[in-house]
Amino acid sequence: MSNNYKEILNRQKEYFRTGETKNVAFRLAQLERMQDWIGKNEEAIMEALHKDLHKAPFEAYATEIGIVKEEIRYTLKHLRGWARPKRVPTPITQFPSRSFIYSEPYGTVLIMSPWNYPFQLTIAPLVGALSAGNCAVVKPSAYSSATSALIARMIKELFPKKYVTVIEGGRKENEALLSEKFDYIFFTGSVNVGKYVMEKASRHLTPVSLELGGKSPCIVDETADIALAAKRIVWGKFLNSGQTCVAPDYIFVHKSVKDKLLKQMTKQIRRMFGTDPCRNEEYPKMINEKHYERVLGLTKDAHVVCGGGSRKETLQIEPTILDQVSWDHPVMQEEIFGPVLPVLTFYDLEEVVAQVTARPKPLALYLFTGRKEREAYILKHISYGGGCINDTVVHLATSHMPFGGVGNSGMGGYHGKASFDTFTHQKSIMKKSVHIDIPVRYAPYKKKLNLLKKIQ
């Protein structure tokens, strides 16, 4: 099995050395072909996502297909400018010369994607890798088997194996791939597996991007529009049944408005998902039984305000809100990654900052407030990957800003130009004149120090 991967990699490396993938016109043509394929196969993509996660067509398009299509459109529009060598200033000490930055692809990259947004989180980084001029090996998750099979078909129909290859399978295939020497690894998944990926990559000194997760807080102060906050929190938390890396993991609400927020969130859950969400055709399911049982276990011995029900035959868990939760409760010990939302209270923002910063840096943070000084305070005092003020989740749905984590929640960013930059090495070149050669830098250095200090 491993030898087969070696062969695949060797063929890609040979193909990369031909220089064909570095041609910008070639890159644009591949992205256009991908764009056409997705447009013609939207129904098949939606069907695969429904099989894996019971996603409704609207949710599948909004959170997976639409985001990928926008990434491709944005990249097609800007790629020529990104790829062009950039002239930069040269210090006077290097006169006469000119300085440039050349963007060059790494070579053969490995993209390992998760099961929760299996189409978007596979194809969006692939857009970045190909736009930068790389060859790619794509490893989708075995848990989302229908989408994995569809991606394998897509890549096979679009690209030769020497350019892009899909490897299907599970843990054994992951380990075999990580034993090979890639030029770059892009991984999206859990913190624990991210550590393993980084450890394996370090043996070959392979650079990595790690898109991980963590417990992302949602802070609601007493000046917030509580009805609107409830609507946006419920939408962001229970999107994909809570299986979203940037979903609000827990709420920190001001004591004076907690009851009002709980009441409004309960109202919004019923409005969006009905009185029996587990029989709602538009409500997603847990990816598998193991994940279903794990998330249900987090609700044990907790005070349930709303929800709490489940349906094992469909692997669905109702949108569930937990009150009277402490930091010691099991639900606060790990990333929930499911439709369970614990609620903590606070009296002042200093308390919130102290509690959040005492723990690993989260992938996202959300703040609902009516005061700009509160925004500034949180932005200044808490480090996190990214987030929203008076909304949830939507900060990642743009090609104009990088998306990524910090600390335990990951490293590196992508989307739009950040994707191109991630899969690109910036090569710095200085071209010196051969007609003039200023002798100051050459030995002997007697009496030259004062002159150097004046010009440097």
C-alpha positions in Angstrom: 0.0 0.0 0.0 2.7 2.4 1.0 4.8 1.6 -2.1 1.8 2.4 -4.2 1.6 5.9 -2.6 5.3 6.3 -3.3 4.6 5.6 -6.9 1.8 8.1 -7.0 4.0 10.7 -5.4 6.9 10.0 -7.7 4.7 10.4 -10.8 3.4 13.7 -9.4 6.9 14.9 -8.7 8.0 14.0 -12.2 5.0 15.8 -13.6 5.6 18.9 -11.5 9.1 19.1 -12.7 7.9 19.5 -16.3 6.7 23.0 -15.3 3.2 22.6 -16.8 1.4 23.3 -13.5 3.3 26.6 -13.1 1.7 28.1 -16.2 -0.9 30.5 -15.1 -3.1 29.8 -18.1 -3.0 26.1 -17.2 -4.0 26.8 -13.6 -7.0 29.0 -14.8 -8.1 26.3 -17.2 -8.2 23.7 -14.4 -10.2 25.9 -12.1 -12.7 26.7 -14.9 -13.1 22.9 -15.5 -13.7 22.4 -11.8 -16.3 25.2 -11.8 -18.1 23.7 -14.8 -18.2 20.2 -13.2 -19.6 21.5 -9.9 -22.3 23.5 -11.8 -23.4 20.3 -13.7 -23.3 18.1 -10.6 -25.0 20.2 -7.9 -27.8 17.7 -7.5 -25.3 14.8 -7.0 -23.3 16.8 -4.5 -26.5 17.6 -2.5 -27.6 13.9 -2.6 -24.2 12.8 -1.2 -24.4 15.4 1.6 -27.9 14.2 2.4 -26.8 10.6 2.6 -23.9 11.4 4.9 -25.3 14.1 7.1 -29.0 14.5 6.2 -28.4 18.0 5.0 -31.3 19.8 3.4 -30.6 21.2 -0.2 -30.6 24.8 1.1 -28.1 24.1 3.8 -25.9 21.9 1.5 -25.8 24.7 -1.1 -25.3 27.6 1.3 -22.5 26.0 3.5 -20.8 23.8 0.9 -21.4 24.2 -2.8 -22.0 28.0 -2.8 -18.8 28.7 -0.7 -16.7 26.6 -3.1 -18.2 28.3 -6.2 -17.4 31.7 -4.8 -13.8 30.7 -4.0 -13.3 29.6 -7.6 -14.9 32.7 -9.0 -12.8 35.0 -6.8 -9.6 33.1 -7.6 -10.3 33.2 -11.3 -10.7 36.9 -11.1 -7.5 37.6 -9.2 -5.1 34.8 -9.9 -3.0 36.5 -12.7 -2.4 39.4 -10.3 -1.4 37.2 -7.4 1.0 35.1 -9.5 2.8 38.1 -11.1 6.3 38.9 -9.6 6.1 41.8 -7.2 8.6 44.7 -7.4 9.5 45.8 -3.9 11.8 48.7 -2.6 15.5 48.1 -2.2 17.5 49.7 0.6 20.0 52.4 -0.4 22.8 50.2 0.9 22.2 47.8 -2.0 22.3 50.5 -4.7 22.2 49.9 -7.7 19.8 47.0 -7.7 16.2 45.9 -8.0 14.2 43.6 -5.7 11.4 41.2 -6.6 9.2 38.6 -4.9 8.4 35.5 -7.0 5.5 33.3 -6.0 6.3 29.6 -6.7 4.4 26.5 -5.8 5.7 24.0 -3.2 5.3 21.0 -5.4 3.2 18.0 -4.3 0.8 18.8 -1.4 -1.4 16.6 0.8 -4.9 17.8 1.7 -6.6 15.8 4.5 -10.2 16.8 5.0 -12.9 16.1 7.7 -16.4 14.7 7.5 -18.5 17.6 8.8 -18.4 19.8 5.7 -16.9 17.1 3.5 -17.3 18.8 0.1 -16.4 22.4 1.1 -13.5 21.5 3.3 -11.9 19.3 0.7 -12.4 21.4 -2.5 -11.8 24.9 -1.1 -8.2 24.1 -0.1 -7.8 22.2 -3.3 -8.7 25.4 -5.2 -5.9 27.2 -3.3 -3.4 24.4 -4.0 -4.1 24.3 -7.8 -4.2 28.1 -8.1 -0.7 28.2 -6.7 0.5 25.6 -9.2 0.9 22.5 -7.1 0.1 18.9 -7.7 -2.2 17.4 -5.0 -3.1 14.2 -3.2 -6.5 14.5 -1.6 -7.6 12.4 1.3 -11.3 12.9 2.2 -12.8 11.4 5.4 -14.0 7.8 5.4 -16.9 8.8 7.7 -18.6 10.8 5.0 -18.4 7.9 2.5 -20.9 9.1 0.0 -19.3 12.5 -0.4 -15.8 10.9 -0.4 -16.9 8.7 -3.3 -18.3 11.6 -5.2 -15.1 13.6 -4.8 -13.1 10.6 -6.0 -15.3 10.5 -9.1 -15.0 14.3 -9.6 -11.2 14.3 -9.5 -11.0 11.2 -11.7 -13.2 12.9 -14.3 -11.3 16.2 -14.2 -7.6 15.5 -13.7 -4.9 12.9 -14.5 -3.5 11.0 -11.5 -0.1 12.6 -12.1 -1.7 16.0 -11.3 -4.4 15.3 -8.7 -5.2 12.0 -7.0 -7.8 11.0 -4.4 -7.0 8.4 -1.8 -10.1 6.9 -0.1 -10.0 5.0 3.2 -9.5 5.4 6.9 -6.9 5.5 9.6 -4.5 3.0 7.8 -4.5 5.1 4.7 -3.9 8.3 6.7 -0.9 6.8 8.5 0.6 5.5 5.2 0.2 8.8 3.5 1.7 10.7 6.4 4.8 8.5 6.3 5.6 9.8 2.8 7.4 13.1 2.1 5.1 15.8 0.8 6.1 19.4 0.1 3.2 20.7 2.1 0.4 19.3 4.2 -3.0 20.9 4.8 -5.0 19.2 7.5 -8.5 20.0 8.8 -9.8 18.0 11.8 -9.4 17.5 15.6 -6.7 18.9 17.8 -5.4 15.4 18.7 -5.1 14.3 15.1 -3.6 17.7 14.2 -0.8 17.0 16.7 -0.2 13.6 15.2 -0.1 15.2 11.7 2.4 17.8 12.8 4.6 15.2 14.5 4.7 13.1 11.3 5.4 16.1 9.1 8.3 17.2 11.3 10.2 14.0 10.4 10.5 15.4 6.8 10.5 19.1 7.8 7.3 19.4 5.9 5.4 22.7 6.5 1.8 22.4 7.6 -1.5 24.2 7.9 -3.7 22.9 10.7 -7.3 23.9 10.8 -8.5 22.6 14.1 -11.2 23.6 16.6 -11.8 24.1 20.3 -14.4 25.5 22.6 -15.5 28.7 20.9 -17.3 31.1 23.3 -20.4 33.2 22.6 -20.6 36.2 24.9 -23.9 38.0 25.3 -23.9 41.2 27.5 -26.8 43.1 28.9 -26.8 45.7 26.2 -27.3 43.2 23.3 -30.5 42.9 21.2 -31.5 39.6 22.9 -34.1 38.5 20.4 -31.8 39.0 17.5 -28.9 37.4 19.4 -31.0 34.3 20.2 -32.0 33.9 16.5 -28.4 34.2 15.3 -27.0 31.9 18.0 -29.5 29.2 17.4 -28.9 29.4 13.6 -25.1 29.2 14.0 -25.0 26.6 16.8 -27.5 24.1 15.2 -26.3 24.5 11.6 -25.3 21.0 10.5 -26.6 19.8 13.9 -23.8 21.5 15.7 -21.1 19.7 13.8 -19.3 22.9 12.8 -15.7 23.7 14.0 -16.7 27.4 14.5 -20.1 26.7 16.1 -20.7 28.6 19.4 -19.5 25.9 21.9 -20.9 27.6 25.0 -22.6 30.8 25.9 -21.4 33.3 28.5 -24.4 35.5 29.2 -24.8 38.4 31.6 -26.8 37.3 34.7 -29.4 40.0 34.2 -30.5 38.8 30.8 -29.9 35.1 31.0 -33.6 34.1 31.5 -34.6 36.3 28.6 -32.0 34.8 26.3 -33.0 31.2 27.3 -36.6 32.0 26.6 -35.8 33.6 23.2 -33.5 30.7 22.2 -36.2 28.1 23.0 -38.6 30.1 20.9 -36.2 30.3 18.0 -35.5 26.5 18.1 -39.2 25.8 17.9 -39.6 28.3 15.1 -36.7 26.9 13.0 -37.0 23.2 13.7 -40.5 22.6 15.0 -41.7 20.8 18.1 -40.2 17.5 17.0 -36.8 18.3 15.3 -35.9 14.6 15.0 -38.7 14.2 12.5 -37.9 17.4 10.6 -36.8 16.5 7.1 -34.5 19.6 7.1 -32.7 18.8 10.3 -29.3 17.1 10.0 -28.1 14.0 11.8 -24.9 12.9 13.6 -22.3 11.5 11.3 -22.3 8.0 13.0 -23.4 6.1 16.1 -20.2 6.6 17.9 -20.5 10.4 17.6 -24.2 10.2 18.4 -23.5 8.4 21.7 -20.7 10.7 22.7 -22.7 13.8 22.3 -25.7 12.3 24.1 -23.4 11.4 27.0 -22.4 15.0 27.4 -26.0 15.8 28.5 -26.1 13.4 31.4 -26.7 14.9 34.8 -27.3 18.3 33.3 -30.2 20.7 33.7 -32.0 20.6 30.3 -33.8 23.8 29.5 -34.8 22.9 25.9 -34.6 19.7 23.9 -32.8 16.7 25.2 -34.6 14.2 23.0 -33.0 11.9 20.4 -33.8 9.3 17.7 -31.3 6.6 17.4 -32.6 5.1 14.2 -31.9 8.3 12.4 -28.9 9.4 14.6 -30.6 12.7 15.4 -30.3 14.7 18.6 -32.7 17.6 19.3 -31.2 21.1 19.7 -30.5 21.1 23.4 -29.8 23.9 25.8 -28.2 23.2 29.2 -28.4 25.6 32.2 -26.7 25.6 35.6 -23.4 24.3 34.0 -20.0 24.7 35.7 -16.5 24.4 34.2 -16.2 21.0 35.9 -19.1 19.5 34.0 -18.1 16.9 31.2 -19.7 19.1 28.6 -17.1 21.8 29.3 -14.2 19.4 29.1 -14.1 18.9 25.4 -15.3 20.5 22.1 -19.0 19.4 21.9 -19.3 19.2 18.1 -23.0 18.5 18.3 -26.4 20.2 19.0 -25.8 20.8 22.7 -25.3 24.3 24.0 -24.3 24.9 27.7 -24.9 28.3 29.3 -22.7 30.0 31.8 -23.3 33.4 33.4 -21.1 36.4 34.2 -21.4 39.8 36.0 -18.6 41.7 34.3 -16.4 41.3 31.2 -13.2 41.0 33.2 -14.5 37.8 34.6 -15.2 36.5 31.0 -11.7 37.5 29.8 -10.1 35.7 32.8 -12.0 32.5 32.2 -11.5 32.4 28.4 -7.8 33.3 28.5 -7.1 30.7 31.2 -7.9 28.0 28.5 -6.6 27.2 25.1 -7.1 29.8 22.4 -10.4 29.1 20.6 -11.0 29.0 16.9 -13.8 31.5 17.1 -15.4 34.0 19.4 -18.7 35.7 19.2 -19.8 38.9 21.0 -23.3 40.3 21.2 -23.3 43.8 22.5 -24.6 47.3 21.9 -21.5 49.1 23.0 -18.4 49.7 20.9 -16.1 49.9 24.0 -17.1 46.4 24.8 -16.1 45.3 21.3 -12.7 47.0 21.7 -12.2 45.4 25.1 -12.8 41.8 24.0 -10.8 42.3 20.7 -7.8 43.6 22.7 -7.8 41.1 25.6 -8.7 37.7 24.0 -6.7 35.9 21.3 -8.7 33.7 19.0 -8.8 32.6 15.3 -11.6 34.9 14.2 -15.2 35.6 14.8 -18.2 38.0 14.7 -19.7 40.9 16.6 -23.5 40.5 16.8 -23.5 37.3 14.6 -22.1 33.8 14.5 -20.2 31.7 12.0 -20.6 34.0 8.9 -17.0 35.4 9.2 -15.7 32.3 7.3 -18.1 32.7 4.4 -15.9 35.2 2.5 -13.0 35.1 0.1 -11.8 38.5 1.3 -10.5 37.4 4.7 -8.2 34.6 5.8 -9.8 31.9 8.0 -7.7 29.9 10.5 -6.9 29.3 14.1 -4.2 30.3 16.6 -2.5 28.2 19.3 -4.4 25.0 20.0 -7.1 25.9 17.4 -4.6 25.7 14.5 -2.1 27.5 12.4 -2.2 29.0 9.0 -5.1 30.5 7.1 -6.9 30.1 3.9 -9.8 31.5 1.7 -9.2 33.8 -1.3 -5.7 35.1 -1.6 -4.8 33.6 1.8 -5.3 30.1 0.1 -2.9 31.1 -2.7 -0.4 32.4 -0.2 -0.7 29.2 1.9 0.3 26.9 -0.9 3.0 29.3 -2.3 6.6 29.9 -1.4 7.6 33.6 -1.6 11.0 33.6 -3.3 12.9 36.8 -2.7 15.3 37.9 -5.5 17.7 40.9 -5.7 19.2 41.8 -9.1 22.4 43.8 -8.8 23.9 46.0 -11.5 27.0 44.7 -13.2 28.0 48.2 -14.4 28.6 49.8 -11.0 30.2 48.1 -8.0 30.4 50.3 -4.9 33.5 49.2 -2.9 32.3 50.1 0.6 31.3 46.5 1.6 34.6 45.0 0.7 37.6 44.5 3.0 39.7 46.1 4.2 37.2 48.0 6.4 39.5 50.7 7.7 37.7 54.1 8.1 34.5 52.8 6.5 32.4 52.3 9.7 31.3 55.9 10.0 30.2 55.9 6.4 28.2 52.7 6.9 26.4 54.1 9.9 25.3 57.2 7.9 23.8 55.1 5.1 22.4 52.2 7.0 
